[in-house]
Amino acid sequence: MESEIKESRLSRMEKVLKEKFSPKEIKLTDVSLEHAGHPGMTKDSKETHFRLQMVSSVFLGKSTVENHRLVYAELGAEFKKGLHALEMDLSSP
């Protein structure tokens, strides 16, 4: 039986963001530990809160709300699998 290596949420999210937005810059940080002790967070809660800084030409001419909606749409599957919060700083070049 081959051992299966589980891909982290961080890796999956980065892959999707790079494929869909071709960013000039991207920094995705797991900040879940900053939320330890909050309601709903247990010692087993991992990869639930992230901070994203991304620069992409896809955001050119769009409002902050439009940009956030684009990212949320692409990461919808991760929210269904336990992603709880995503803080975003999005801009165009």
BAFI-3210 file (N, C-alpha, C; in Angstrom, 3 decimals, decimal comma, padded with zeros to 6 digits):
// residues 93
n [1|2|3|4|5|6|7|8|9|10|11|12|13|14|15|16|17|18|19|20|21|22|23|24|25|26|27|28|29|30|31|32|33|34|35|36|37|38|39|40|41|42|43|44|45|46|47|48|49|50|51|52|53|54|55|56|57|58|59|60|61|62|63|64|65|66|67|68|69|70|71|72|73|74|75|76|77|78|79|80|81|82|83|84|85|86|87|88|89|90|91|92|93]
n.u [000,840|000,639|001,807|-000,154|000,308|-000,952|-002,069|-001,550|-003,916|-003,025|-001,233|-003,012|-004,720|-002,909|-002,164|-004,604|-005,079|-002,815|-003,192|-005,651|-005,425|-002,912|-000,837|001,259|002,506|002,306|001,323|000,530|-000,570|-000,799|-002,698|-003,921|-003,212|-003,336|-005,918|-006,504|-008,337|-010,626|-014,228|-015,377|-012,918|-010,647|-008,098|-007,414|-007,985|-006,886|-005,310|-007,394|-007,712|-006,590|-004,299|-004,149|-002,150|-002,119|-001,210|-002,564|-003,281|-005,851|-007,473|-007,579|-009,271|-011,471|-013,689|-013,009|-014,819|-015,686|-013,251|-012,795|-015,002|-014,367|-012,132|-013,259|-015,090|-013,417|-012,236|-014,243|-014,677|-012,805|-013,784|-016,032|-014,818|-013,776|-012,259|-012,277|-011,892|-010,705|-008,508|-007,994|-005,782|-005,849|-004,695|-004,113|-001,462]
n.v [-001,187|002,122|005,102|007,950|011,298|014,037|016,993|020,279|022,789|025,364|024,972|024,012|026,221|028,228|027,153|027,250|030,040|030,999|029,787|030,888|033,675|034,530|035,951|038,846|039,233|037,305|036,439|034,212|033,502|031,380|032,081|030,879|030,183|032,598|032,777|030,981|029,674|031,102|030,994|027,901|027,123|024,529|022,437|020,872|022,308|023,402|025,277|027,203|029,944|032,552|034,928|036,951|038,490|039,941|040,758|041,410|041,599|041,006|042,321|044,900|047,918|047,115|047,097|046,950|045,195|043,681|042,430|040,876|039,162|037,721|036,235|034,806|033,243|031,521|030,113|028,773|025,983|025,384|026,802|025,289|023,049|023,674|026,040|029,039|031,839|034,564|037,024|039,763|041,563|043,045|044,021|045,827|045,828]
n.w [000,000|-000,946|000,540|001,038|000,287|001,763|000,403|001,480|002,590|002,135|-000,026|-001,994|-002,278|-003,129|-005,599|-007,070|-007,052|-008,429|-010,932|-011,781|-011,545|-012,385|-010,869|-010,349|-008,017|-005,055|-001,817|000,527|003,655|006,444|009,134|011,230|013,867|015,202|015,932|017,872|020,562|020,035|019,670|018,406|017,483|017,858|019,391|017,301|015,056|012,026|009,452|008,896|008,823|006,791|005,333|002,542|000,146|-002,914|-006,227|-009,285|-012,770|-013,404|-011,638|-012,480|-012,900|-011,450|-008,595|-005,028|-003,796|-006,019|-006,692|-004,375|-004,516|-006,831|-005,974|-003,798|-005,231|-006,662|-004,603|-003,343|-002,923|-000,956|001,233|001,736|002,703|005,172|005,383|007,053|007,252|005,259|004,876|002,805|000,674|-002,127|-005,345|-008,441|-010,914]
ca.u [000,000|001,427|001,362|-000,690|000,721|-002,067|-001,671|-002,064|-004,863|-002,210|-000,750|-004,157|-005,177|-001,901|-002,258|-005,797|-004,885|-001,826|-003,796|-006,778|-005,134|-001,563|-000,401|002,619|002,992|001,344|001,793|-000,574|-000,050|-001,708|-002,723|-004,868|-002,793|-003,749|-007,328|-006,629|-009,165|-011,882|-015,304|-015,325|-011,541|-010,186|-006,665|-007,248|-008,289|-005,684|-005,512|-008,750|-007,650|-005,464|-004,114|-003,703|-001,733|-001,940|-001,249|-002,908|-003,919|-007,274|-008,167|-007,532|-010,556|-012,556|-013,778|-012,549|-015,851|-015,603|-012,037|-013,026|-015,955|-013,640|-011,311|-014,162|-015,664|-012,414|-011,874|-015,474|-014,528|-012,041|-014,683|-016,894|-013,997|-013,277|-011,667|-013,226|-011,725|-009,656|-008,255|-007,400|-005,227|-005,743|-004,483|-003,625|-000,110]
ca.v [000,000|003,347|006,164|009,105|012,573|014,972|018,346|021,261|023,779|026,466|024,595|023,957|027,587|028,902|026,598|027,818|031,477|031,207|029,385|031,739|035,106|034,815|037,134|039,394|038,976|036,606|036,003|033,591|033,153|030,718|032,822|030,155|030,212|033,872|032,644|029,936|030,088|031,694|029,999|027,027|026,682|023,491|022,160|020,192|023,233|023,768|025,881|027,737|031,387|032,937|036,318|036,943|039,718|039,528|041,770|040,750|042,463|040,648|043,272|046,222|048,552|046,546|047,593|046,035|044,155|042,797|041,627|039,884|038,165|036,858|035,311|033,903|032,301|030,510|029,331|028,275|024,590|025,371|027,231|024,137|022,025|024,102|027,377|029,866|033,272|034,969|038,456|040,004|042,830|042,759|045,215|045,636|046,389]
ca.w [000,000|-001,042|001,445|000,325|000,859|001,702|000,041|002,444|002,081|001,631|-001,365|-002,918|-002,530|-003,958|-006,951|-007,699|-007,244|-009,491|-012,208|-012,168|-011,525|-012,897|-010,126|-010,426|-006,663|-004,209|-000,506|001,247|004,969|007,378|010,400|012,085|015,271|015,786|016,310|018,892|021,687|019,579|019,591|017,239|017,233|018,772|019,235|016,019|013,961|011,267|008,136|008,843|008,640|005,938|004,890|001,151|-000,521|-004,301|-007,279|-010,546|-013,765|-013,417|-010,781|-013,105|-013,187|-010,650|-007,221|-003,984|-003,638|-007,192|-006,554|-003,316|-005,040|-007,765|-005,195|-003,085|-006,202|-006,999|-003,419|-002,735|-002,482|000,293|002,300|002,032|003,359|006,469|005,411|007,803|007,013|004,337|004,872|001,491|000,209|-003,559|-006,156|-009,807|-011,076]
c.u [000,886|000,893|000,931|-000,254|-000,422|-001,538|-002,305|-003,053|-004,096|-001,733|-001,879|-004,630|-004,192|-001,990|-003,437|-005,589|-003,893|-002,406|-004,832|-006,430|-003,767|-000,950|001,038|003,309|001,894|002,023|000,560|-000,021|-001,137|-001,610|-003,678|-004,498|-003,177|-005,176|-007,568|-007,431|-010,464|-012,960|-015,217|-013,939|-011,146|-008,695|-006,376|-007,551|-006,987|-006,095|-006,942|-008,790|-006,391|-005,479|-003,518|-003,354|-001,430|-002,090|-001,485|-003,572|-005,410|-008,083|-008,237|-008,942|-011,727|-012,528|-013,246|-013,539|-015,816|-014,389|-012,219|-013,971|-015,272|-012,826|-012,191|-014,751|-014,681|-012,067|-013,094|-015,369|-013,778|-012,901|-015,620|-016,150|-013,383|-012,522|-012,691|-013,120|-010,544|-009,584|-007,515|-006,941|-004,928|-005,555|-004,048|-002,252|-000,144]
c.v [001,252|004,387|007,372|010,372|013,555|016,374|019,334|022,203|024,957|026,169|024,571|025,353|028,345|028,444|027,208|029,293|031,769|030,854|030,387|033,217|035,485|036,023|037,542|039,168|038,232|036,200|035,505|033,041|032,504|031,446|032,168|030,236|031,512|033,804|031,534|030,487|030,763|030,618|029,192|026,514|025,661|023,282|021,464|021,085|023,670|024,346|026,378|029,233|031,749|034,422|036,250|038,349|039,316|040,720|041,038|041,733|042,146|041,684|044,681|046,733|048,021|047,125|046,538|044,883|043,170|041,876|040,524|038,786|037,204|035,805|034,315|032,848|031,176|029,606|028,752|026,857|024,511|025,835|026,089|023,052|022,506|025,419|028,308|031,348|033,543|036,495|038,761|041,442|042,599|044,069|044,839|046,276|047,861]
c.w [000,000|-000,069|000,616|001,039|000,656|001,422|001,021|001,771|001,490|000,213|-002,384|-003,284|-003,414|-005,406|-007,709|-008,011|-008,362|-010,862|-012,694|-012,297|-012,079|-012,184|-010,389|-009,081|-005,912|-002,909|000,240|002,543|005,813|008,710|011,397|013,555|015,969|016,334|017,321|020,063|021,298|019,536|018,297|016,911|018,292|018,561|017,912|014,816|013,300|009,918|007,948|008,528|007,837|005,654|003,489|000,698|-001,956|-005,238|-008,595|-011,490|-013,899|-012,628|-011,364|-013,407|-012,384|-009,243|-006,255|-003,826|-004,809|-007,098|-005,514|-003,803|-006,010|-007,016|-004,451|-004,017|-006,523|-005,815|-002,697|-002,202|-001,162|001,470|002,696|002,802|004,670|006,528|006,047|007,436|006,092|004,320|003,567|001,304|-001,266|-004,333|-007,561|-009,919|-011,486]
res [m|e|s|e|i|k|e|s|r|l|s|r|m|e|k|v|l|k|e|k|f|s|p|k|e|i|k|l|t|d|v|s|l|e|h|a|g|h|p|g|m|t|k|d|s|k|e|t|h|f|r|l|q|m|v|s|s|v|f|l|g|k|s|t|v|e|n|h|r|l|v|y|a|e|l|g|a|e|f|k|k|g|l|h|a|l|e|m|d|l|s|s|p]
***
